[in-house]
Amino acid sequence: MSVSTLTRFEMKRILLAIALIGSVSACEKSAPKEATDEKTAPVAEAAAVKTPLELALNNLAVFKTLPDDYAAPGQTKAQEDLGRMLFYEKRISKNQDISCNSCHNLATFGVDNNPTSPGNKGVLGGRNSPTVLNAAGHLAQFWDGREPDVEAQAKGPVLNPVEMAMHDGETVVTVLKSIPGYVDAFKAAFPEAEEPITYDNFGVAVGAFERKLVTPSKWDKFLAGDHAALNETELTGLNTFVENGCVACHNGALVGGNSYQKLGAVKPWPNLKDHGRMDLTKAAKDDMVFKVPSLRNIEKTSPYFHDGSVSDLTTAITMMADHQLGKTLTPEQAKDIVAWLGALTGEVDAKYVAEPELPASGPNTPKPDPT
């Protein structure tokens, strides 16, 4: 049959068949390409996976390095030296057996490692004594933030009847004026003051000393660009910490210390006896609200929380994830976070915090009052 004798209908059928054959052929030719894509997809995926270091470098925006110190304008070495002596001075307690260092031991990272600290006649305080290291950088002082700075904070425990139990500020001044060495030291620290020895100047001097209790660590080296400062486990712990939302409260140079938060934000806290800032402000919104602690040196400052109820850091981490974030961390995740928190343990200047020789009592220096 010649092409000329084909009907129009038959011609359409032939052209359709040729088109179908071409489509099949095209699909067959493209099949190997699809197979190749399937084989190369895992390679592309692997190339997109980031290392712990790469992830960590993307998680640093909420953190800062520690400053060299938190010195106040006009602060002098004479004030710091006087503040160091006063920090170790027991004669400014009622029974002359307690100093600032008793509860904030500078030999053990600024804490006494007790749930709550014994004060006058051994009576225990109501809250855990937080570290004084880096404390000058906090937004406020004490768990409830009742004092604005370390100068004001220094004056509180001395007059607290459960702590150092001195009757009033004038009683403290009387003791200091009876010690000749302190008369000279206050004159050197406050040379322009008509009356150098005052209770306010006591606070200024102790505060001046505490403002240089800054503890840089290898974490700061990492933040400053030394990417070899942290090992892979520590990097993984940092990433786990960030990815689980812990940085909502623990951020900045101190990894905390810069906000107030409700304890038990998602799940009620086990101990509801202490109402936190509500006892101070009387506002219902402040019930169970506390200042967020800094995580600097946290592995050295147990026990944890305002009541000192938890001594194990892993337990503290898992509790916070549960009660604050509504998350359950795996043992491996908690272990990694503990490793990273260890990188926040800093260096204490041993010479700066060494106990100084204190001036001798004068003939009129009051005797201990054990009552």
Secondary structure, 3 states (H helix, E strand, C coil): CCHHHCCHHHHHHHHHHHHHHHHHHHHHHHHHHHHHHHHHHHHHHHHHCCCHHHHHHCCCCCECCCCCCCCCCCCCHHHHHHHHHHHHCCCCCCCCCCCHHHHCCHHHCCCCCCCCCECHHHCECCCCCCCCCCHHHCCCECCCCCECCHHHHHHHHHHCCCCCCCCCHHHHHHHHHCCHHHHHHHHHHCCCCCCCCCHHHHHHHHHHHHCCCCCCCHHHHHHCCCCCCCCHHHHHHHHHHHHCCHHHCCCECCCCCCCEEECCCCCCCCCCCCCECHHHHCCHHHCCEEECCCCCCHHHCCCECCCCCECCHHHHHHHHHHHHHCCCCCHHHHHHHHHHHHCCCCCCCHHHHCCCCCCCCCCCCCCCCCC
